[in-house]
Amino acid sequence: MTENAIRLQRTYRHSPEAVWAALTTPDLLAKWWAPGDIAPVVGHRFTMDMGNWGQQQCEVTAVQPGKSITFVFAEGTLDTTITWALEATEDGTILHFEHAGFNLDTPMGRTALEGMGNGWPGLIERIDQVLVSAN
């Protein structure tokens, strides 16, 4: 059986506070991923503007301030869950990323898993560029 999740890990030479800001501040999020009025507050509903893929409805479901955030992504269409968890290291931060819950029984779910599986590594790489230019 194919895994219905994308899991990545990326190390940054930036503080957990800086990486957290890149994940949870709308202006910074828009620079590396897409415009959206995210907020690290459980129950916060927001929309991500995914360009050609349209407006995706999201809802924050769990937050450990400065450490992790989980939200439903593309509510009503993909209904997947994205989790970003931060781990402080001696010289930076490790981001643990998971995009889970793809419905592999549907063509859209399979296509989304494949497309996003190819896209996410480059996207989370861009966080570093945003943080370097912010300093």
C-alpha positions as CSV (number, residue, x, y, z in Angstrom):
1,M,0.0,0.0,0.0
2,T,1.2,3.5,-0.8
3,E,1.7,5.9,2.1
4,N,-0.9,8.6,2.0
5,A,1.3,11.2,3.5
6,I,4.3,13.3,2.6
7,R,6.9,13.6,5.4
8,L,10.0,15.8,5.1
9,Q,12.6,17.1,7.5
10,R,14.7,20.2,6.9
11,T,17.4,21.8,9.0
12,Y,17.8,25.6,9.0
13,R,20.5,27.8,10.5
14,H,17.9,30.0,12.0
15,S,16.3,30.1,15.4
16,P,13.1,28.3,16.1
17,E,11.5,31.7,16.6
18,A,12.5,32.8,13.1
19,V,11.3,29.6,11.5
20,W,8.0,29.7,13.5
21,A,7.5,33.3,12.2
22,A,8.0,32.1,8.6
23,L,5.3,29.4,9.1
24,T,2.7,31.5,11.0
25,T,3.1,35.1,9.8
26,P,0.9,35.8,6.7
27,D,3.4,38.1,5.1
28,L,6.3,35.6,5.4
29,L,4.1,32.6,4.5
30,A,3.2,34.4,1.3
31,K,6.8,34.8,0.4
32,W,7.7,31.1,0.4
33,W,4.3,29.3,-0.1
34,A,1.1,31.2,-0.8
35,P,-1.0,34.1,0.5
36,G,-3.2,33.2,3.5
37,D,-4.3,34.7,6.7
38,I,-2.9,32.0,9.0
39,A,-2.8,32.5,12.7
40,P,-1.5,30.0,15.3
41,V,-4.8,29.8,17.2
42,V,-6.9,26.6,17.5
43,G,-10.1,27.0,15.6
44,H,-8.8,29.8,13.4
45,R,-10.3,29.5,9.9
46,F,-8.3,30.9,7.0
47,T,-8.0,30.7,3.2
48,M,-4.9,29.9,1.2
49,D,-4.8,31.5,-2.3
50,M,-3.3,28.7,-4.3
51,G,-3.4,30.5,-7.7
52,N,-4.5,28.0,-10.4
53,W,-5.7,25.6,-7.7
54,G,-8.0,28.2,-6.2
55,Q,-8.9,29.3,-2.7
56,Q,-8.4,26.5,-0.2
57,Q,-10.2,26.6,3.1
58,C,-8.2,25.7,6.2
59,E,-8.7,25.4,9.9
60,V,-6.1,25.3,12.7
61,T,-6.7,22.2,14.8
62,A,-3.7,22.1,17.1
63,V,-1.0,24.5,18.3
64,Q,2.0,24.3,20.6
65,P,3.1,28.0,20.5
66,G,6.6,28.2,19.0
67,K,6.8,24.5,18.5
68,S,4.1,23.0,16.3
69,I,0.9,23.8,14.3
70,T,-1.5,21.5,12.6
71,F,-4.3,22.6,10.2
72,V,-6.8,21.0,7.9
73,F,-5.9,22.0,4.3
74,A,-8.3,22.2,1.4
75,E,-11.4,21.5,3.5
76,G,-14.2,20.0,1.4
77,T,-11.9,18.9,-1.4
78,L,-8.7,17.2,-0.3
79,D,-9.4,17.3,3.4
80,T,-5.8,16.7,4.3
81,T,-3.8,17.8,7.4
82,I,-0.5,19.7,7.4
83,T,1.7,19.6,10.5
84,W,4.8,21.7,11.0
85,A,6.8,20.8,14.2
86,L,10.1,22.6,15.2
87,E,13.0,21.1,17.0
88,A,15.7,23.4,18.4
89,T,19.3,22.4,17.7
90,E,22.6,23.8,18.7
91,D,23.0,25.9,15.6
92,G,19.4,26.2,14.3
93,T,16.1,24.4,13.9
94,I,14.9,21.2,12.4
95,L,11.5,21.4,10.7
96,H,9.5,18.2,10.8
97,F,6.8,18.4,8.1
98,E,3.9,16.1,7.4
99,H,1.1,16.5,4.9
100,A,-1.2,13.6,5.5
101,G,-4.7,12.2,4.8
102,F,-4.7,12.0,1.0
103,N,-7.6,9.8,-0.2
104,L,-5.8,7.4,-2.5
105,D,-9.1,5.9,-3.6
106,T,-9.8,9.0,-5.7
107,P,-7.9,10.3,-8.8
108,M,-7.7,13.8,-7.3
109,G,-6.2,12.4,-4.1
110,R,-3.6,10.4,-5.9
111,T,-2.7,13.3,-8.2
112,A,-2.5,15.7,-5.3
113,L,-0.2,13.3,-3.3
114,E,2.1,13.0,-6.3
115,G,2.1,16.7,-7.3
116,M,2.6,17.9,-3.7
117,G,5.1,15.2,-3.0
118,N,7.2,16.7,-5.8
119,G,6.4,20.3,-4.8
120,W,6.9,20.4,-1.0
121,P,10.7,19.8,-0.9
122,G,11.3,22.9,-3.0
123,L,8.8,24.9,-1.1
124,I,10.3,24.3,2.4
125,E,13.7,25.0,0.9
126,R,12.4,28.5,0.2
127,I,11.8,29.2,3.9
128,D,15.6,29.5,4.2
129,Q,15.7,32.2,1.5
130,V,12.9,34.2,3.1
131,L,14.6,34.1,6.5
132,V,18.0,35.1,5.0
133,S,16.5,38.0,3.2
134,A,14.5,39.0,6.4
135,N,17.8,39.5,8.3
